Amino acid sequence: MTQLPHAKLYIDGQIRDASDQGMFDVINPWTGEVAGTAADATHQDVDAAIAAARRAFDEGTWSDPAHRSDRVAALTRLRALFEENKDRLIELARKEAGAALAAVGMAHVDNANVGWDDYLAVFDQVTWEKDLGTRDFRGFESHRKVVYEPVGVVAAITPWNVPHYVNVGKVVAALLAGCTVILKPAPDTPGMGAIWGELADQAGLPAGVLNVVFGADPAAAGEQLVSDSRVDLISFTGSTPVGKRIMEVGARTLKRVFLELGGKSAKIVLDDAPNFAMECAQSILVFHAGQGCAVQSRLLVPHSRMEEAKAGLKAAYAGFTEKWGDPDEPTHIMGPVVSQKQMDRVMSYIELGLKEGATLLAGGKARPDKGGGYFIEPTCFVDVNNSMRIAQEEIFGPVLVVIGFDDDADAVRIANESAYGLSGGVVSADEHRAEAMARRIRTGSVSVNGGMCIAGDLPFGGFKGSGMGREWGLAGIEEFLDSKVIAVRKAA
């Protein structure tokens, strides 16, 4: 594989290296070798980005209601540039995030760009002002209205798993709302952030409206952004422990915090599901090596049909044995996990599952024969109790756990017996039965019989430990608005 171009910062309209010329290596998950280099932002660089975003919001025209159409025009130009550079996005997704070719055509690039179009399509539906009419108060009347304004400076802290998708979800919504943004991508995927600076410059975004910083330390720049009083809102996607840390630090300056965190989503296959064994077989957790917050990593099936479920899954995993892990195969949806650190984490959970008494139905091994990168076999545990750690903790790898239930109420109990609540699914021949169960599951989105519950025009977010706030669609733009009441006393 060829090397990636050096990833540079973008601060106050300037594409540049770190102030001390520091840089770090970017590792290719397929090979375990250096794929490129990136600027290692200093404290001073992050400070400059915050100052630029603050100045652009307070003194520029970007947030001005009179310039909303200019924002749309600029984001439309930027969208066209991302389309022109689609091949570069694909290369970055492959070499930074370890995306397989078929996965690139889905969540990594194409779905992200479609979501961008959805944002532009729903922008006209944003409510900027509500007239609440006149009301008498102690002998005089006031005419009241609510106006909706951009929050201010936004720090968008994004993960490595599907970086372009999450970058679009945060940055485009915040910019359309009239906020200014500092984008801080993960150190594993800096190039997916650097391209925003390069193309924003070409699209003619005013200096300071969008800034991009990243560094080798996964936490340093984020801590600085979260603790700085000039930043008004933190939008973070990542792990629940880090989300809790952001809430803690952000509270010191009373920041608004939007968190899209982990998940341990359950897919419930009911006893009357058509093609029951096939439905279970299709639940194998292989897309992007299971590195998705909304993946359905717990499969719940009736005890009465557990053996059918096991047989279907065993056949599915056996059939998938050689259908993953080739970086040049256009049909593959699964490659390596992103890093050695992530590989060690996933393998530790596989060892834990065996110690907890679960039965390994498939996989469970590292696969160095696939290459020098971070390959783990698609793995499935059965005979799992929902109290086991492998059933309760987010593994973020290609590991499915299968749990039995007695009846509908038991299935709902198990699905809800989790610290998380991000997504899920219910499958049944009876649509009304399935939807009734979906309404009882405490989670942000539920797929009934394969319905697409995650899309660019739909609000996305979680309950409980999966976070707060919503991304995408109209709700995604509204996350970056604040309301202000204006009351005018009417003359007698």
C-alpha positions in Angstrom: 0.0 0.0 0.0 1.2 3.5 -0.8 1.9 6.1 1.9 -0.7 8.6 3.0 0.1 12.3 2.6 1.3 14.1 5.7 -1.7 15.3 7.7 -1.6 19.0 8.7 -3.5 21.1 11.1 -6.0 23.8 10.0 -6.1 26.9 12.3 -7.6 30.3 11.5 -7.7 29.6 7.8 -4.1 28.3 7.6 -3.0 24.8 6.7 0.1 24.2 8.8 2.3 21.9 10.8 2.6 22.0 14.6 4.2 25.1 16.1 7.2 23.1 17.3 7.3 21.0 14.1 6.4 17.8 16.1 4.8 14.9 14.3 3.7 11.3 14.9 3.3 8.2 12.9 0.0 6.9 11.6 -0.2 3.1 11.6 -2.0 1.0 8.9 -4.2 -1.6 10.7 -3.8 -4.0 7.8 -0.1 -4.2 8.0 0.9 -2.8 11.4 3.4 -0.5 9.6 3.6 3.2 9.3 1.1 4.5 6.7 2.0 8.2 7.1 2.7 11.0 9.5 0.6 13.8 11.1 1.3 17.1 12.8 1.4 16.7 16.6 -0.5 19.8 17.9 0.9 21.6 20.9 -1.0 23.4 23.7 -0.3 26.6 21.8 -1.8 25.2 18.6 -5.0 24.2 20.3 -5.2 27.6 22.1 -4.9 29.3 18.7 -7.7 27.2 17.3 -10.0 28.1 20.2 -9.1 31.8 19.8 -9.8 31.7 16.1 -13.1 30.0 16.5 -14.1 32.4 19.3 -13.2 35.4 17.2 -15.0 34.1 14.1 -18.2 33.6 16.1 -18.1 36.8 18.0 -16.8 39.2 15.4 -17.6 37.5 12.0 -20.8 37.1 10.0 -21.1 33.3 10.1 -23.6 33.3 12.9 -25.6 36.2 11.6 -29.2 35.3 10.8 -28.9 37.4 7.6 -26.1 35.0 6.4 -27.9 31.6 6.8 -28.1 31.2 3.0 -24.4 31.9 2.8 -23.8 29.0 5.3 -25.9 26.7 3.1 -24.0 27.8 0.0 -20.6 27.2 1.6 -21.6 23.8 3.0 -22.9 22.9 -0.5 -19.6 23.8 -2.1 -17.7 21.9 0.6 -20.0 18.8 0.0 -19.1 18.9 -3.7 -15.4 19.0 -2.9 -15.8 16.0 -0.7 -17.5 14.2 -3.6 -14.7 15.1 -5.9 -12.2 13.7 -3.3 -14.1 10.5 -2.7 -11.2 8.3 -3.7 -9.0 10.0 -1.1 -11.7 9.4 1.5 -11.8 5.7 0.6 -8.0 5.5 0.9 -8.0 7.2 4.3 -10.8 4.9 5.5 -8.8 1.9 4.4 -5.4 2.9 5.7 -6.3 4.7 8.9 -9.5 3.0 10.1 -8.8 -0.4 8.5 -12.0 -0.5 6.5 -12.6 -3.3 4.1 -13.6 -2.3 0.6 -17.3 -3.2 0.8 -17.6 -1.5 4.2 -16.1 1.7 2.7 -19.0 1.9 0.3 -21.4 1.9 3.2 -20.9 3.5 6.6 -17.4 5.0 6.0 -17.9 7.2 3.0 -21.2 6.8 1.0 -23.6 6.9 4.0 -21.7 9.9 5.4 -22.1 11.8 2.3 -25.7 10.9 1.9 -26.2 12.1 5.5 -24.6 15.4 4.5 -27.2 15.8 1.8 -29.9 15.0 4.4 -28.7 17.9 6.5 -28.9 20.3 3.6 -32.4 18.9 2.8 -33.8 19.5 6.2 -32.2 22.9 6.8 -35.3 24.7 5.6 -37.3 23.0 8.4 -35.3 24.6 11.2 -37.4 26.9 13.3 -35.6 30.1 14.0 -38.4 32.0 15.6 -41.8 31.3 17.3 -44.4 33.9 18.0 -46.1 33.1 21.4 -48.6 35.9 21.1 -49.6 38.6 23.6 -50.4 38.0 27.3 -51.7 40.3 30.0 -49.6 40.5 33.1 -50.6 42.8 36.0 -52.5 45.2 33.9 -50.1 45.4 30.9 -49.6 43.3 27.8 -46.4 41.8 26.5 -45.8 40.4 23.0 -43.6 37.3 23.4 -41.4 35.5 20.9 -38.7 32.8 21.1 -35.7 33.1 18.8 -33.2 30.3 18.3 -29.6 31.2 18.0 -26.3 29.2 17.5 -24.8 28.1 20.7 -21.3 29.4 19.9 -18.0 27.7 19.7 -18.2 23.9 19.3 -15.5 21.3 20.0 -16.3 18.2 18.0 -14.3 15.3 19.4 -14.6 12.3 17.1 -13.6 8.6 17.1 -11.5 6.3 14.9 -14.1 3.7 13.9 -16.1 5.5 11.2 -14.4 8.9 11.3 -15.8 10.6 8.2 -19.4 9.6 9.1 -19.0 11.1 12.6 -17.1 14.1 11.4 -20.0 14.9 9.0 -22.6 14.3 11.7 -21.1 16.9 14.0 -19.3 19.4 11.8 -21.9 20.0 9.1 -24.8 20.3 11.7 -22.9 22.7 13.8 -21.8 24.9 10.9 -25.3 25.0 9.4 -26.6 26.1 12.8 -24.2 29.0 12.7 -21.6 27.8 15.2 -17.9 27.8 14.7 -16.1 24.5 15.1 -12.8 23.0 16.3 -12.7 19.4 15.0 -10.4 17.1 17.1 -10.2 13.6 15.4 -8.7 10.6 17.1 -4.9 10.1 16.7 -5.5 6.9 14.7 -7.4 8.8 12.0 -5.9 12.3 11.7 -6.0 12.4 7.9 -9.8 12.1 8.0 -9.7 15.4 9.9 -6.9 17.1 7.9 -8.9 16.8 4.7 -11.6 19.0 6.3 -9.1 21.8 6.6 -7.8 21.4 3.1 -11.2 21.3 1.5 -12.7 24.0 3.7 -10.0 26.3 2.6 -10.8 25.5 -1.1 -14.5 26.1 -0.4 -13.8 29.5 0.9 -15.0 29.1 4.5 -14.1 32.3 6.5 -11.0 32.0 8.6 -11.7 30.6 12.0 -15.1 29.1 11.2 -13.6 25.6 11.0 -10.4 24.6 12.7 -8.8 21.1 12.8 -6.3 19.9 15.5 -5.0 16.5 16.4 -2.1 14.9 18.2 -0.4 11.7 19.3 -1.9 12.0 22.8 -5.5 10.8 22.5 -6.6 13.0 25.5 -4.4 16.1 25.7 -6.2 18.3 23.1 -9.6 17.1 24.2 -8.9 17.9 27.8 -7.8 21.4 26.8 -11.0 21.9 24.6 -13.3 20.7 27.4 -11.8 22.8 30.1 -11.5 26.1 28.1 -14.3 28.6 29.0 -14.2 30.0 25.4 -15.7 26.7 24.1 -19.5 26.7 24.6 -20.4 23.1 23.6 -18.6 19.7 23.4 -19.9 17.2 21.0 -18.2 13.8 21.7 -18.5 10.4 20.2 -16.6 7.6 22.0 -16.5 5.5 25.1 -18.7 5.9 28.1 -15.8 6.3 30.5 -14.4 9.2 28.4 -17.9 10.7 28.2 -18.1 10.7 31.9 -14.8 12.5 32.1 -16.0 15.1 29.6 -19.1 15.8 31.7 -16.9 16.1 34.9 -14.5 18.6 33.3 -17.1 20.4 31.3 -19.1 21.1 34.4 -16.5 23.4 35.7 -17.3 25.9 33.0 -21.0 24.8 32.7 -20.6 23.6 29.1 -23.4 22.1 27.1 -22.4 18.5 26.5 -23.6 16.2 23.7 -22.4 12.6 24.2 -22.9 9.7 21.8 -21.3 6.8 23.7 -21.1 3.1 23.9 -23.6 0.4 23.3 -24.4 -3.3 24.0 -27.5 -3.5 21.7 -29.7 -6.5 21.7 -31.4 -8.1 18.7 -34.4 -10.2 19.7 -35.5 -13.0 17.4 -38.9 -14.2 18.5 -40.2 -17.8 18.2 -42.5 -17.0 15.3 -39.7 -15.2 13.2 -39.8 -16.3 9.5 -36.8 -18.3 8.5 -35.7 -18.4 12.2 -32.3 -20.1 11.7 -31.5 -17.8 8.8 -32.4 -14.8 10.8 -30.0 -15.9 13.5 -27.3 -16.7 11.0 -27.5 -13.2 9.6 -26.8 -11.8 13.0 -23.1 -12.7 12.9 -21.1 -9.7 14.0 -18.6 -9.1 11.2 -19.2 -5.7 9.6 -16.0 -3.5 10.2 -14.9 -6.1 12.7 -17.7 -5.2 15.0 -16.3 -1.7 15.6 -19.5 0.2 15.8 -21.3 1.7 18.8 -24.8 0.7 17.5 -23.9 -2.9 16.4 -26.3 -5.6 17.8 -23.7 -7.5 19.8 -26.2 -9.4 21.9 -28.4 -11.9 20.1 -31.5 -13.0 22.2 -33.3 -16.1 21.1 -36.0 -18.3 22.8 -34.7 -21.2 24.9 -37.1 -23.4 23.1 -35.3 -22.8 19.7 -31.8 -22.3 21.0 -30.4 -25.4 19.2 -31.8 -24.1 15.8 -30.1 -20.8 16.5 -26.8 -22.4 17.3 -26.9 -24.5 14.1 -27.7 -21.5 12.0 -24.9 -19.5 13.5 -22.4 -22.3 13.3 -23.1 -22.7 9.6 -22.9 -19.0 9.0 -19.5 -18.6 10.7 -18.1 -21.6 8.9 -19.2 -20.1 5.6 -17.6 -16.8 6.4 -14.2 -18.3 7.3 -12.3 -17.1 4.3 -14.6 -14.2 3.3 -12.8 -11.5 5.3 -9.4 -9.9 5.8 -8.3 -9.2 2.2 -7.7 -5.5 1.7 -8.1 -5.7 -2.1 -11.2 -7.9 -2.2 -14.2 -5.7 -3.1 -16.8 -8.0 -1.5 -15.2 -8.1 2.0 -16.9 -6.1 4.8 -14.5 -7.1 7.5 -10.8 -6.4 8.0 -8.6 -5.9 11.1 -9.4 -4.0 14.3 -7.8 -0.6 14.3 -4.7 -1.0 16.5 -2.7 -3.3 18.7 -4.3 -1.8 21.7 -7.8 -2.6 20.4 -6.6 -6.1 19.5 -5.4 -6.7 23.0 -8.6 -5.5 24.4 -10.8 -7.7 22.3 -8.6 -10.8 22.9 -8.8 -10.2 26.6 -12.6 -10.3 26.4 -12.5 -13.5 24.5 -10.3 -15.0 27.3 -12.7 -13.6 29.9 -15.7 -15.2 28.1 -14.1 -18.6 28.4 -13.3 -18.0 32.1 -16.9 -17.0 32.7 -18.1 -20.3 31.4 -19.5 -19.3 28.0 -19.1 -21.8 25.1 -17.1 -20.7 22.1 -19.2 -21.5 19.1 -16.9 -20.0 16.5 -13.6 -18.1 16.2 -11.7 -16.8 19.2 -8.2 -16.6 17.8 -5.9 -13.9 16.5 -5.0 -14.5 12.8 -1.5 -13.4 12.0 -1.6 -15.4 8.8 -3.9 -12.6 7.4 -1.0 -10.1 7.6 1.1 -8.0 9.9 -1.9 -6.1 11.2 -4.5 -6.6 13.8 -6.7 -9.5 12.7 -9.2 -11.4 15.0 -11.5 -14.1 13.8 -15.2 -13.5 13.8 -16.2 -14.9 17.2 -19.4 -16.2 18.8 -20.2 -17.2 22.3 -23.2 -19.2 23.3 -24.5 -20.4 26.7 -24.1 -16.8 27.8 -25.8 -15.4 30.9 -26.7 -11.7 30.7 -24.8 -11.1 34.0 -21.5 -12.1 32.4 -19.1 -9.3 31.6 -19.0 -10.3 28.0 -22.8 -9.6 27.9 -22.6 -6.4 29.8 -19.5 -4.6 28.6 -18.8 -3.1 25.2 -16.1 -5.2 23.5 -16.0 -3.2 20.2 -14.8 -6.1 18.2 -16.1 -9.0 16.2 -17.6 -10.8 19.2 -21.3 -11.9 19.3 -22.9 -13.2 22.5 -26.1 -15.4 22.4 -28.5 -15.3 25.3 -31.6 -17.3 25.8 -35.0 -16.0 27.0 -38.3 -17.6 28.2 -41.0 -15.3 26.8 -41.5 -11.7 25.5 -41.3 -10.2 28.9 -38.1 -12.0 29.7 -36.6 -10.8 26.4 -37.5 -7.2 27.2 -36.0 -7.6 30.7 -32.7 -8.9 29.3 -32.5 -6.2 26.6 -33.1 -3.5 29.2 -30.7 -5.1 31.8 -27.8 -3.1 30.5 -26.0 0.1 31.3 -26.4 1.0 27.7 -29.4 1.9 25.4 -28.3 2.9 21.9 -29.9 0.6 19.4 -31.5 -2.8 19.0 -33.8 -5.0 16.9 -36.9 -7.2 17.1 -37.9 -9.8 14.6 -41.3 -11.5 14.4 -44.0 -12.6 12.0 -46.4 -10.4 13.9 -45.5 -6.8 13.3 -47.7 -5.5 16.1 -46.1 -7.9 18.6 -42.6 -6.8 17.5 -43.4 -3.1 17.6 -45.0 -3.5 21.1 -41.7 -5.0 22.3 -39.7 -2.2 20.6 -41.7 0.4 22.5 -40.7 -1.3 25.8 -37.0 -1.4 25.1 -35.1 1.5 26.6 -32.9 2.5 23.7 -32.6 5.3 21.2 -33.4 3.4 18.0 -35.0 0.0 17.3 -35.2 -1.9 14.1 -38.4 -4.0 13.6 -38.0 -6.8 11.1 -35.0 -5.2 9.6 -36.3 -1.7 9.3 -33.6 0.9 8.8 -33.6 2.9 12.1 -30.3 4.7 11.5 -30.1 7.2 8.6 -29.0 10.7 7.9 -32.5 12.1 8.2 -33.3 10.4 11.5 -32.3 11.5 15.0 -29.6 9.2 16.5 -28.5 8.9 20.1 -29.0 6.9 23.2 -30.5 6.4 26.6 -28.6 5.7 29.9 -24.9 5.1 29.5 -25.2 5.5 25.7 -25.2 9.2 26.1 -27.5 12.3 25.7 -28.6 14.5 22.8 -29.3 13.6 19.2 -27.3 13.7 16.0 -28.4 13.7 12.4 -31.5 15.0 10.8 -33.3 18.1 11.9 -32.7 17.2 15.6 -28.9 17.1 14.8 -28.9 20.8 13.7 -31.2 21.8 16.6 -28.6 20.4 19.1 -26.5 23.4 18.3 -29.1 26.1 18.9 -30.1 27.9 22.1 -33.4 29.6 22.7 -33.9 33.2 23.8 -37.2 34.8 24.9 -37.9 38.4 23.8 -40.9 40.1 25.4 -42.0 43.6 24.2 -44.4 45.5 26.5 -47.2 46.9 24.4 -48.2 50.6 24.8 -51.4 51.1 26.7 
